[in-house]
Amino acid sequence: MAALLRRLTGPGLDPRGPRPHPVAHVAFVVTVFLSALVRVLDSLFIGVVVPPGLPYPDAFYVGMMLCVVPLCLLWPFTGWSPEAPARRRAATAFFLVLAIPVFPIMGFGGNALVAISVAMAACAFGVRGGLFQAALVGAVNALFGLSHPALPNGYALVNGAIMMGYGLCAVAAVVLLVRSAERARRTRELLSELEHAHELLRRHAARDRERAIDDERARMAREMHDSTGHHLSAVHLCLANAERALEELPDQVPHELREELRTDVSQARGLTKEALADTRRWVRALKPLSLTERSGPEALRSLTESFGLLGVATSFTTTGVWPEGTDGEADLIAFRCVQEALTNVLRHSDADRAEVLVRALPEELDITVSDDGRGPGDRVPGFGLTALRERIGALEGTLEVGPGEEGGFRLRARIPTAAHERRTEAAR
């Protein structure tokens, strides 16, 4: 809808500009060409250049006709705006002066030249300039009529008044077009502001949803840590005590039964240890950004180091200067990228080492997480990566996942920052 409105009420409505409007340019060229063609054909038909019965000398008529040449030369350099350069405004003033003696001898093309000159004056010098040009056109037309002995004075005055009214209509048309263009421009500005407000509202809604998710993740992390983790730790301790108690069984217990009990308790203890490690991983993965009490590269470094305590050697490298004015959404998405990638390393890759590289550029964050594991294979990206790609795409960023150059798995995210958004808004 906004694109259709821009096409129907775009800047093409405004006749003002540093140079002639395309419509005015076509009208002027067609007018001059047809008027010259008609005058040539008429001269060939009657056999003389100057029409008979004119009250002024032939040289005067020829001089008025020759004024068309400087008009054509000045036309490309005329300005149709009060803000046009001084040289173009000077060319416009000379054009308006030379147009006065030309339009009476152009026949039917004179009306078009009157409309063009009056519109030019209204655009370049304001409404007063257009009114003055219209009055001057009417007065000159009346004087030419009064100088013709075959025309009644009343007819000459009425014809001059008609030409003045014709010029006033041209001024009114320019005023209407300018106001329509200003309304269209204001409408586009309002639409742009509305789209910007809608985008801000969408982002605020996304942040509120993220806060709600963070609260739920924090609650789940606390429950897993305080409940499941506590119970698993207690079970592991009990199994350790049971394993020690097996050594004190009386000799009457058969050796085979004793070994079987020892094996079962050892396996149960190992499974409990693995479950406890998994619980700690999930608690670490569920930990929201708001609980880290850090932001920017410090939060990413702390997150990477915390995953290094869970069985995978991690390294964190950052280059560049963290962009100032980075909004919270870019920070949060960067945190989620590293968190999701390291969680997948622990769950799926069987990797021994994971590397996190963050390049802070002026308008984006370039984040790469790679490992030396078994790679993605034929595995389809899960819900976490799909949701992450959608969130990065909403900021006009990109997310690439796949095998690394030296094997393993690699995730690369490019997240635009607030500086990119400000540049995009300025471009709009």
C-alpha positions in Angstrom: 0.0 0.0 0.0 2.8 2.4 0.9 4.6 1.6 -2.4 1.4 2.3 -4.4 0.8 5.6 -2.6 4.4 6.6 -3.4 3.8 5.9 -7.1 0.5 7.7 -7.2 1.5 10.7 -5.1 5.2 10.8 -5.4 7.6 13.7 -5.8 6.7 13.8 -9.5 3.7 15.9 -8.6 5.9 18.8 -7.5 6.7 21.0 -10.5 9.5 22.7 -8.5 13.1 21.7 -8.9 16.6 22.9 -9.8 15.8 22.2 -13.5 12.7 22.0 -15.7 10.2 19.2 -14.8 10.1 16.4 -17.4 6.5 17.2 -18.2 7.3 20.9 -18.7 10.3 19.9 -20.8 8.2 17.8 -23.1 5.5 20.5 -23.4 8.1 23.2 -24.3 9.8 21.0 -26.9 6.5 20.0 -28.5 5.2 23.6 -28.5 8.3 25.1 -30.1 8.5 22.3 -32.7 4.9 22.4 -33.7 4.8 26.2 -33.8 7.9 26.4 -36.0 6.4 23.7 -38.2 3.1 25.5 -38.6 4.9 28.8 -39.3 7.1 27.2 -42.0 4.2 25.6 -43.7 2.2 28.8 -43.5 5.0 30.8 -45.0 5.4 28.2 -47.8 1.6 28.4 -48.5 1.4 32.2 -48.7 4.8 32.6 -50.2 6.1 35.2 -47.7 7.8 34.9 -44.3 5.9 37.7 -42.6 2.1 37.4 -42.7 0.4 40.3 -44.5 -1.7 42.9 -42.6 0.5 43.3 -39.6 0.7 46.9 -38.2 4.5 46.7 -37.4 7.5 46.5 -39.7 8.7 43.2 -41.0 12.0 43.5 -39.2 10.2 43.8 -35.9 8.2 40.6 -36.6 11.4 38.8 -37.7 13.2 40.0 -34.5 10.3 38.6 -32.3 10.6 35.3 -34.2 14.3 35.1 -33.6 13.7 35.4 -29.8 12.8 31.8 -30.0 16.4 30.9 -30.5 17.7 32.3 -27.1 14.6 30.8 -25.5 15.6 27.4 -26.6 19.2 28.0 -25.5 18.2 29.2 -22.1 15.6 26.5 -21.5 18.0 23.8 -20.2 19.6 26.2 -17.7 16.4 27.5 -16.1 15.6 26.8 -12.5 12.1 26.1 -11.2 12.7 26.5 -7.5 13.5 29.4 -5.1 16.4 27.3 -3.9 17.9 27.0 -7.4 21.4 28.3 -7.9 21.7 32.0 -8.8 22.8 31.3 -12.3 19.7 29.2 -13.0 17.4 31.9 -11.5 19.1 34.5 -13.7 18.5 32.2 -16.8 14.9 31.9 -15.7 14.5 35.7 -15.5 15.9 36.2 -19.0 13.7 33.4 -20.3 10.6 35.1 -18.9 11.5 38.4 -20.4 12.2 36.9 -23.8 9.0 34.9 -23.7 6.8 38.1 -23.7 7.4 39.2 -27.3 7.3 35.6 -28.6 3.9 34.3 -27.5 1.8 36.8 -29.6 3.3 35.5 -32.9 3.2 31.8 -32.1 -0.4 31.3 -32.9 -1.9 28.3 -31.1 1.5 27.6 -29.5 1.4 31.0 -27.7 -1.1 29.7 -25.1 1.1 26.8 -24.2 4.1 29.1 -23.9 2.1 31.4 -21.7 1.2 28.5 -19.4 4.9 27.4 -19.3 6.3 30.8 -18.6 3.7 31.6 -15.9 4.2 28.2 -14.2 8.0 28.8 -14.3 7.6 32.2 -12.7 5.4 30.8 -10.0 7.8 28.0 -9.2 11.0 30.1 -9.3 9.8 33.3 -7.7 6.7 32.3 -5.8 3.0 33.0 -6.3 3.7 36.7 -6.6 6.1 36.1 -9.5 3.5 34.0 -11.2 0.8 36.6 -10.8 3.2 39.3 -12.1 4.0 37.2 -15.2 0.3 36.5 -15.8 -0.6 40.3 -15.5 2.4 41.1 -17.8 1.2 38.6 -20.4 -2.3 40.0 -20.3 -1.1 43.6 -20.7 1.2 42.8 -23.6 -1.5 40.8 -25.3 -3.9 43.8 -24.9 -1.3 46.2 -26.2 -0.7 44.1 -29.3 -4.4 44.0 -29.9 -4.8 47.7 -29.5 -1.9 48.4 -31.9 -3.7 46.4 -34.6 -6.0 48.7 -36.6 -8.3 45.9 -37.7 -9.2 44.8 -34.2 -11.7 46.7 -32.0 -10.4 48.1 -28.8 -12.9 46.1 -26.8 -11.9 42.9 -28.4 -8.2 43.6 -27.6 -9.0 44.3 -24.0 -11.2 41.2 -23.6 -8.5 39.1 -25.3 -5.9 40.5 -22.9 -8.1 39.7 -19.9 -8.6 36.2 -21.2 -4.9 35.7 -21.5 -4.4 37.1 -17.9 -7.1 34.6 -16.7 -5.3 31.8 -18.5 -2.1 32.8 -16.7 -4.0 32.9 -13.4 -5.2 29.3 -14.0 -1.6 28.3 -14.6 -0.7 29.8 -11.2 -3.6 28.1 -9.5 -2.5 24.7 -11.1 1.0 25.2 -9.8 -0.3 26.0 -6.3 -2.5 22.9 -6.3 0.4 20.7 -7.5 2.8 22.0 -4.9 0.3 21.5 -2.1 -0.6 18.0 -3.3 3.2 17.2 -3.5 3.6 18.6 0.1 0.7 16.5 1.3 2.1 13.5 -0.4 5.5 14.1 1.1 4.0 14.6 4.5 2.0 11.3 4.0 5.2 9.5 3.1 6.9 10.9 6.2 3.9 9.8 8.4 4.0 6.4 6.8 7.8 6.2 7.5 7.2 7.2 11.1 4.4 4.7 11.4 6.6 1.9 10.0 9.4 3.0 12.3 7.0 3.0 15.3 5.7 -0.4 14.3 9.2 -1.7 14.1 10.0 -0.3 17.5 6.8 -1.8 18.9 7.7 -5.2 17.4 11.1 -5.0 19.0 9.8 -4.0 22.3 7.3 -6.9 22.1 10.1 -9.2 21.2 12.2 -7.9 24.2 9.2 -8.4 26.5 8.8 -11.9 25.2 12.5 -12.5 25.7 12.2 -11.2 29.3 9.4 -13.6 30.0 11.4 -16.4 28.5 14.4 -15.4 30.6 12.2 -15.5 33.7 11.0 -18.9 32.8 14.5 -20.1 32.0 15.8 -18.8 35.3 13.0 -20.5 37.2 13.7 -23.8 35.4 17.5 -23.4 36.0 16.8 -22.8 39.7 14.5 -25.8 39.9 16.9 -28.1 38.2 19.8 -26.8 40.3 18.0 -26.9 43.7 15.8 -29.9 43.1 17.1 -32.3 40.5 20.7 -31.4 41.0 20.4 -31.8 44.8 18.6 -35.1 44.6 21.2 -36.5 42.1 24.0 -35.3 44.3 22.3 -37.1 47.3 21.9 -40.3 45.3 25.5 -40.2 44.1 26.6 -39.8 47.7 24.4 -42.7 48.8 25.8 -44.9 46.1 29.3 -44.0 47.1 28.5 -45.0 50.7 26.9 -48.2 49.4 30.0 -48.9 47.4 32.1 -48.6 50.6 29.7 -50.7 52.5 30.1 -53.5 50.0 33.6 -53.9 51.2 32.3 -54.7 54.7 29.9 -57.4 53.8 30.3 -60.6 55.8 32.3 -63.5 54.3 29.1 -65.6 54.1 28.0 -63.5 51.1 29.0 -65.3 47.9 31.8 -63.8 45.9 29.7 -63.7 42.7 26.9 -61.9 44.4 29.3 -59.4 46.0 30.9 -58.7 42.5 27.5 -58.3 40.9 26.4 -55.8 43.6 29.6 -53.9 43.3 29.1 -53.8 39.5 25.5 -52.6 39.8 26.4 -49.9 42.3 29.3 -48.7 40.2 27.2 -48.5 37.1 24.4 -46.7 39.0 27.0 -44.3 40.4 28.4 -43.6 36.9 24.9 -43.0 35.5 24.1 -40.7 38.4 27.4 -38.8 37.7 26.5 -38.4 34.0 23.0 -37.3 34.9 24.4 -34.7 37.3 26.8 -33.5 34.6 23.9 -33.2 32.1 21.9 -31.3 34.7 24.7 -28.9 35.2 25.0 -28.4 31.4 21.3 -27.7 31.1 21.4 -25.3 34.1 24.3 -23.5 32.3 22.5 -23.4 29.0 19.3 -22.1 30.6 21.1 -19.3 32.4 19.7 -16.0 31.0 21.8 -13.1 30.0 20.3 -11.0 32.8 21.8 -13.3 35.4 25.3 -12.9 34.2 25.5 -9.4 35.5 27.7 -8.6 32.6 27.2 -7.2 29.0 29.0 -7.0 25.8 32.3 -9.0 25.4 32.6 -9.6 29.1 29.3 -11.6 29.1 30.4 -13.6 26.1 33.8 -14.3 27.7 32.2 -15.4 31.0 29.7 -17.6 29.1 32.5 -19.3 27.1 34.6 -19.9 30.2 31.7 -21.4 32.1 31.2 -24.0 29.3 34.9 -24.8 29.6 34.1 -26.2 33.1 31.8 -28.9 31.6 34.3 -31.0 29.8 35.3 -29.1 26.6 38.3 -26.9 26.3 37.1 -23.4 25.3 38.9 -20.3 24.0 37.5 -16.8 23.6 39.0 -14.2 21.3 37.7 -10.7 20.5 39.0 -8.1 18.1 38.0 -4.5 17.4 36.3 -2.0 19.6 32.8 -2.9 20.9 30.5 -0.4 19.1 29.1 2.3 21.3 25.3 2.6 21.5 24.7 -1.1 20.9 21.1 -1.8 21.7 20.2 -4.6 24.2 18.7 -6.7 21.5 22.0 -7.1 19.6 23.8 -8.0 22.8 21.2 -10.5 23.7 21.2 -12.2 20.2 25.0 -12.3 20.4 24.8 -14.0 23.8 22.2 -16.5 22.4 24.4 -17.3 19.4 27.4 -18.3 21.6 25.1 -20.1 24.1 23.3 -22.1 21.5 26.5 -23.0 19.6 28.3 -24.1 22.8 25.3 -26.1 24.0 25.2 -28.0 20.7 28.9 -28.6 21.0 28.3 -30.3 24.4 25.3 -32.2 23.3 26.1 -33.4 19.7 29.7 -32.9 18.6 31.8 -35.0 20.9 34.4 -32.3 20.5 37.5 -31.7 22.7 37.9 -28.0 21.9 35.6 -25.1 21.0 36.7 -21.7 19.8 34.7 -18.5 20.0 35.8 -15.5 17.8 34.0 -12.2 18.1 34.9 -9.4 15.6 33.5 -6.1 16.7 32.9 -3.9 13.6 31.5 -0.4 13.5 28.1 -1.5 12.3 27.9 -5.2 13.1 29.1 -8.1 15.3 30.7 -11.0 13.5 30.6 -14.1 15.7 32.2 -17.4 14.8 32.0 -20.5 17.0 33.8 -23.6 15.7 34.8 -27.0 17.2 36.8 -30.1 16.3 34.0 -32.5 16.7 32.4 -34.9 14.2 30.5 -32.2 12.3 26.8 -31.7 11.5 26.5 -34.7 9.1 23.0 -35.1 7.8 21.5 -33.6 10.9 18.7 -31.0 10.3 19.0 -27.7 12.3 16.8 -27.9 15.3 14.4 -25.5 16.9 17.1 -23.4 18.6 19.1 -22.6 15.4 15.9 -22.0 13.5 14.6 -19.5 16.0 18.0 -17.9 16.2 18.1 -17.5 12.4 14.7 -15.8 12.5 15.7 -13.4 15.2 18.9 -12.4 13.4 17.0 -12.1 10.1 14.6 -9.6 11.8 17.7 -7.3 12.2 18.7 -7.9 8.6 21.6 -10.1 9.8 22.7 -13.5 8.6 23.4 -16.9 10.2 25.5 -19.6 8.6 25.9 -23.1 10.1 27.7 -26.1 8.6 30.9 -28.0 8.6 34.1 -26.1 9.4 37.1 -25.7 7.0 39.1 -28.2 9.1 36.2 -30.5 10.1 33.9 -30.2 13.0 31.1 -27.7 13.1 31.0 -23.9 12.6 28.4 -21.3 13.3 28.9 -17.8 12.0 26.5 -14.9 12.8 26.6 -11.3 11.6 24.4 -9.1 13.8 23.8 -5.5 12.8 24.1 -3.0 15.7 22.4 0.3 16.5 24.9 2.1 14.3 23.7 0.2 11.3 20.1 1.0 12.1 20.9 4.7 12.5 22.6 4.7 9.0 19.7 2.8 7.5 17.2 5.2 9.0 19.2 8.2 7.7 19.3 6.7 4.2 15.5 6.3 4.4 
